[in-house]
């Protein structure tokens, strides 16, 4: 059965990644993809990434009762990186790409996975729910801007400055390790939850990135399609 867009031309967006680990990560992922058993395909890796992110969120929720669950979170973040970073590389190495399907599934999975992860953080007791809600809203705003730019400009930015998904996972894992020993931070003589401080900084950073990118892309598109 044909789909509504059957036969519609599709142009892959240019993938841009300037993150701190991008160069090394690319070589590692290609090496892993070349050695992946034939029985495992990109869909399996995407499913692994999604389930791992759900379990990381559950680990955060469990850490409210036992801080050792934070080490489980780090383990599932590693599995999430493995599946999420490798699924597209495996398809490209095997020349089995499905651009529309891959783009859609990868990012709809990220959408629900982020909800589970941040909701778990909100239940953990290490982050106030107001900060968790702010993080989720800013993440979605940044994602929406990225997807709109991909469609209208043909450019898919995998990173913002030196930060990409891998760097965020590393920062989160390091933060989890600190939480097991020092869940609080002292600022100007006042005590705050460590992740509240980090979350507030992340909210400001993501919001600034989203607004800046929206302005730059809006101006670029306006200039490209000026009315005579």
Order of alpha helices (4+ residues) and beta strands (2+ residues): beta-alpha-alpha-alpha-alpha-alpha-beta-beta-beta-alpha-beta-beta-alpha
